[in-house]
């Protein structure tokens, strides 16, 4: 299952969630701490502490950052399904 690490009120996260919903994809959302210093798990996944971060085990994506990259990936990977 796709996992999304995000933060409430984050416009970049909202953009990714909107794309996931538009494509009808099921995903598990993980709320991250507001303080970047407390996002060790996010850093382990993606190499940075910002969100959103996408994990898609079905396609060997282990920690994709950057909302524009995530949206492009989702469109390319799932828009034809």
C-alpha positions as CSV (number, residue, x, y, z in Angstrom):
1,X,0.0,0.0,0.0
2,X,1.1,3.5,-0.8
3,X,2.2,5.6,2.2
4,X,2.2,9.3,2.5
5,X,4.1,11.2,5.1
6,X,2.5,14.6,5.5
7,X,1.5,17.5,7.7
8,X,-1.9,19.0,8.2
9,X,-2.1,22.4,6.7
10,X,0.8,21.8,4.3
11,X,-0.2,23.0,0.8
12,X,2.4,20.7,-0.9
13,X,1.0,17.7,1.0
14,X,-2.6,18.7,0.1
15,X,-1.6,18.7,-3.6
16,X,-0.3,15.2,-3.4
17,X,-3.4,14.0,-1.4
18,X,-5.6,15.6,-4.1
19,X,-3.8,13.6,-6.8
20,X,-4.0,10.4,-4.9
21,X,-7.8,11.0,-4.4
22,X,-8.2,12.0,-8.1
23,X,-6.6,8.7,-9.2
24,X,-8.7,6.7,-6.7
25,X,-5.7,5.3,-5.0
26,X,-5.8,3.9,-1.5
27,X,-3.0,5.1,0.8
28,X,-2.0,5.3,4.4
29,X,-1.3,8.8,5.6
30,X,1.2,9.4,8.4
31,X,1.0,12.7,10.2
32,X,4.6,13.9,10.9
33,X,5.6,16.2,13.8
34,X,5.5,19.9,13.2
35,X,9.0,20.3,14.3
36,X,11.4,19.3,11.6
37,X,13.9,18.2,14.2
38,X,11.5,15.4,15.2
39,X,11.2,13.9,11.7
40,X,14.0,11.4,11.9
41,X,12.0,8.7,10.2
42,X,11.2,11.0,7.2
43,X,14.9,11.8,6.9
44,X,15.7,8.0,7.0
45,X,13.3,7.5,4.1
46,X,14.0,10.4,1.9
47,X,17.3,12.0,3.0
48,X,15.6,15.2,4.1
49,X,13.1,16.3,6.7
50,X,10.5,18.1,4.5
51,X,7.2,16.7,3.5
52,X,5.4,15.3,1.6
53,X,7.3,12.0,1.2
54,X,5.8,9.1,-0.7
55,X,6.5,5.4,-0.3
56,X,5.2,2.9,-2.9
57,X,6.5,-0.6,-2.2
58,X,4.7,-1.9,-5.4
59,X,7.1,0.1,-7.5
60,X,10.2,0.1,-5.2
61,X,9.8,3.8,-4.2
62,X,11.2,4.0,-0.7
63,X,11.0,7.7,0.0
64,X,10.2,10.2,-2.8
65,X,10.2,13.8,-1.7
66,X,9.0,17.0,-3.5
67,X,5.3,17.3,-4.3
68,X,5.8,18.1,-8.1
69,X,7.9,14.9,-8.5
70,X,5.4,12.8,-6.5
71,X,2.4,14.1,-8.6
72,X,4.3,13.5,-11.9
73,X,5.2,10.0,-10.7
74,X,1.6,9.2,-9.7
75,X,0.2,10.4,-13.0
76,X,2.8,8.4,-15.0
77,X,2.5,5.3,-12.9
78,X,-1.3,5.2,-12.1
79,X,-3.2,7.3,-14.6
80,X,-3.6,4.5,-17.0
81,X,-4.9,1.9,-14.5
